[in-house]
Amino acid sequence: MSKTVLLATEKPFSASARNEVVAIIEQAGYKPVVLESYKGKAPLIEALASADAAIIRSDIFDAEVLGAAPNLKLVVRAGAGYDNIDVATAKAKNIAVMNTPGQNANAVAELVFGMMIYQARGKFNGKTGSEIRGKTIGLHAFGAVGRAVAAIAKGFAMPVVAFDPFVKPEAFQQAGVEAVSSVEELYRRSNFVSLHVPATAETKNSIGKKLLSLLPQGGTLINTARKEVINEAELLEQFEARKDFRYLSDIAPTDATAATIKEKYADKVYFTPVKMGAQTEEANVNAGLAAARQIVGFFERGEKQFVVNK
């Protein structure tokens, strides 16, 4: 029996990426169903009624959504982070969850430097700014995005230090990056800290005044990871205590915190209008095609390399 694959994207892929994903699904002999720009859970729940697999982006797959999918065997998150999926419920229902690590890495890394330069040059206000050449960039986590940031930083002649206790020493050496022994050392030595940790029980609310206060004069935190890892109350305290502190983020804080920051420290912050780290034509294609191929590999050959809820 032919498989039904749902492409559910509240924030759609580009048209060309969507079409290429659909083509891979059809070439496998499966039936593609496309649900884009939907509002609320109802359309998603209805579309999942007959789905054997789903490709999603930041779409929320909680217990209610997963419970409405009797035939679902696989959910693939087109991207690295998968905290929008209730992986425990999925596992209990024998639904495999996969991600597509590394496919969006360059797009996110380029945004890091776009925001960094924008802030360093006074948001292009015509006044005297500063250069990033020779400034130290610290990478808080050294996965695919962190490595892409490190590669670009070399072109700007920026010294690169990184902290990631889960990465082997030779990986830092191969990338030409200096590994530091503690997260405190990372913040103490970095003019810019680029944040790439996932949102887990251990990391949520972990970035606060204790670390931020260690940044040198004019220190800047750049967040293209998750807003949940920021302790927002202490972020506000840091702004109050350090008039030189800057915060650039692809994920705005909660509305109340964002409003306070923009009102009081507008020249020290920049938030993208929407989360857009992975919003490039190339990243859309890379992640979408990887997701589609992983679905075919799962059903046709039993491939489970990227399953995150084994």
Secondary structure, DSSP 8 states (H G I E B T S, - for coil): ---EEEEEESS---HHHHHHHHHHHHHTT-EEEEEES--SHHHHHHHHTT-SEEEESS--B-HHHHHT-TT--EEEESSS--TTB-HHHHHHTT-EEEE-TTTTHHHHHHHHHHHHHHHHTGGG-SS-----TT--EEEES-SHHHHHHHHHHHHTT--EEEE-TTS-HHHHHHHT-EE-S-HHHHHHH-SEEEE-----TTTTT-BSHHHHTTS-TT-EEEE-S-GGGB-HHHHHHHHHH-TT-EEEESS---HHHHHHHHHHHGGGEEE-SS--TT-SHHHHHHHHHHHHHHHHHHHHH---TTBS--
